């Protein structure tokens, strides 16, 4: 139909205007066509030979929608250039028309093409919000109208919004109003009254539908909050309230709690309580109701003998603008009770008694009274258990004596908190409690006790005179003056206690000083007694044995025994034949150190020698031997300087000089024979003495061990060397070199330590002797 109209228009224009021809063509296409879709054949519809289109410059001259279409100069077909969205091109205009101008040159022809874009239902109705919230008073009347926002659909005509549907509900219906350009508007209409106490919230679903086939839809949820009005009276939860209350209930006692509820909300549903309007002033003095909780509280003294029943009105009202209220009666029955507890009075009391008080000593006199009569006034008294006290009734009723029932010991318990309980015979029984404190005064019945017995201390020799060596400490279980302890050293005029003459002790803290230095080489162990005496009357004392072991220091320089010259210097001359072989014993340097252990262990070394290849020195024995045979070129005299050094932490040393003269064999024979004979005799004598000494020391050592084993049975032993003390501890308040073995076996352990210390000394003396004789 559109092609025929185009041809007729072209013929008419051609007849009227000759060569300059104008024609009008109209096409219709649906939106959302694919790119390249054909709209129509313009050349064919205008009757133009398509073979001349290129030569004549067939084209689209100008159009507001020029980019949406293109023409083919080969066949004159008009195509869609891209995807066309009617809602984007024409928005809400209807119909949606696009005008194109088609031009041909030689001869000039202008043709107009109008293209109508037809709508397709490609959009769903859409609400501006996903949900809508309304507030409606529960007092709203049926017929109340609530306009809602309309849905929007970009499509046109029948494809736009056509109707609305409301989900099923009991209170609202839907009315649709058509407002021409604004479209259809949905309106909610209330057709059944709302009751917030039944339904607080409603949820409705409103659906918008367009006229497409099939139709498309959009949804919005409508939430309705029902607003409260004060239309409910508070209602008590119980029909009647009856309370049984004992007389003399204390002020502040809660005797009952009323409760009322109001179905309204907010201020309309908040319930407050008060005494009724008809309650007289006397009841206002006895009772009060909590306005928030409904608790009825005693505010005055209730006495069964005055009145045995009360009836009061409680009013419950809400907080609405126009409050609604209701009343309820509460009946309170008063019950008679045993309302007087016994009373106790201490008429005579000694707050402190001596710990040596005899059983039966009176501490206090107690009188008990009860205002009640009969069984309610009959009283019995008792004491707390497990205490050395008891109550003794007197000849007068309700008078008791508190006396001691056993021996007292302040050191076990210095104070007793005695709890006196008085009960009457009422139902229920009433009681009263009274507490008194009795202090136990001290008597001097405990001797001072030392922390260890015996004490064992290790003191390094060469200690500084006047400096604290160690300390002893004692405690006394008594108190005050009875526990103040003084210390002194027990001094006896005998050989064993001769060392106490240069010891001193601080009488207040037990710190012990030495007035002179100890010398291990003179004394290795001694013991003395320390006495601790308290300040009580009479005084008590105890004593403890203190064993002191002197530890060796490296304070003795090695002494050269050989060689020694006539003037006392460590220098000797040895003559040896020139023809001796390697390994020949030239001489032996002998030295002695008065210290023991490592401090007395000597090592020998060559400090100076004229020829290192000729002589060698054994570092342990001090023997000087030749390393090779003498040659004719060797010197006839050699000087050897030998250093003798002990093994102390800070070693001490001495030097000896040996002059070795090399002589011809004939000259050395005689002297050598004599000297060798003397040496052999000396060595034989030394060996004999060494054997005797070692045997004696060994026998003494083993006898000591056997005696200790016999005396101590299964007691444990501990050997302490000069460089460590196993299980020892630093004595508080003493210097860092004072060591103490903890007292685990008291006196028997002290004997073991003493014996072990003697064994240790004997054993160390043995080592000294071995080292001494080894120098020979």
Helices and strands as residue ranges (DSSP letters): H 2-17, E 21-30, E 38-41, H 42-46, G 50-52, E 59-60, G 66-68, E 69-71, E 77-80, H 86-90, E 96-104, E 109-118, E 131-137, E 145-147, G 157-159, E 161-166, E 172-178, G 180-182, E 184-190, E 201-210, E 217-227, E 235-236, E 241-246, E 254-257, E 260-261, G 266-269, E 271-275, H 281-286, E 287-289, E 295-298, E 309-318, E 325-335, E 343-349, E 352-354, E 362-369, G 374-377, E 379-383, E 389-393, E 399-404, E 415-424, E 431-441, E 449-450, E 455-460, E 468-471, E 474-475, G 480-483, E 485-490, G 495-502, E 503-505, E 511-514, E 525-534, E 541-551, E 559-562, E 571-577, E 585-588, E 590-592, G 597-600, E 602-609, E 615-617, E 623-626, E 637-646, E 653-663, H 665-712, E 728-730, E 739-741, H 746-774
